[in-house]
Amino acid sequence: MLDRSLHGRGLGEKSFASPQGVDLAPRQLVGFTCHNGHSFELAFSAEAEPPTEWECPKCGAFAVRADGTRPVNFKVPKAQRTHWDMLRERRSVPELEALLAERLAEIRR
């Protein structure tokens, strides 16, 4: 009996509540732009302070506000150090070539 009463209703698909008499909270649209050129807008409450950065829904990079607002402690992110960068801090290229030759000679034995 339960199956028949819900048949064809599209459960979860539609709301049976009437939109009459419903007042939405005031909103503000804030635009964001990522460094890959994607632009998008998000709606925030008029009372809320919108964030200065948001994750881009297309590429996942951080997007900043289109109006130019920057965070107070905004810093340009440093490039992540690679293994090669850390190795070069400890050894010079001739030293690394000598170590490579030594290890290859040991492997060939």
Backbone hydrogen bonds, N-H to C=O, Kabsch-Sander energy under -0.5 kcal/mol:
donor,donor_aa,acceptor,acceptor_aa,energy
5,S,1,M,-1.7
6,L,2,L,-1.4
7,H,3,D,-0.7
9,R,6,L,-1.8
13,E,10,G,-2.8
14,K,10,G,-0.8
22,V,19,P,-1.3
23,D,21,G,-0.6
24,L,22,V,-0.6
28,Q,44,F,-3.0
30,V,42,L,-2.7
32,F,40,F,-3.0
33,T,64,V,-2.7
34,C,38,H,-2.3
35,H,62,F,-0.6
37,G,34,C,-1.8
40,F,32,F,-2.1
42,L,30,V,-2.3
44,F,28,Q,-2.7
46,A,26,P,-2.3
48,A,45,S,-0.7
54,W,63,A,-2.3
56,C,61,A,-3.3
60,G,56,C,-1.5
63,A,54,W,-3.3
64,V,33,T,-2.1
65,R,52,T,-1.5
65,R,69,T,-0.6
66,A,31,G,-2.7
68,G,65,R,-1.4
74,F,71,P,-1.3
86,M,82,T,-1.9
87,L,83,H,-2.3
88,R,84,W,-2.4
89,E,85,D,-1.0
90,R,86,M,-0.8
90,R,87,L,-0.9
91,R,87,L,-2.2
96,L,92,S,-2.2
97,E,93,V,-2.4
98,A,94,P,-2.2
99,L,95,E,-2.2
100,L,96,L,-2.3
101,A,97,E,-2.4
102,E,98,A,-2.2
103,R,99,L,-2.5
104,L,100,L,-2.5
105,A,101,A,-2.2
106,E,102,E,-1.9
107,I,103,R,-2.2
108,R,104,L,-2.1
109,R,105,A,-1.0
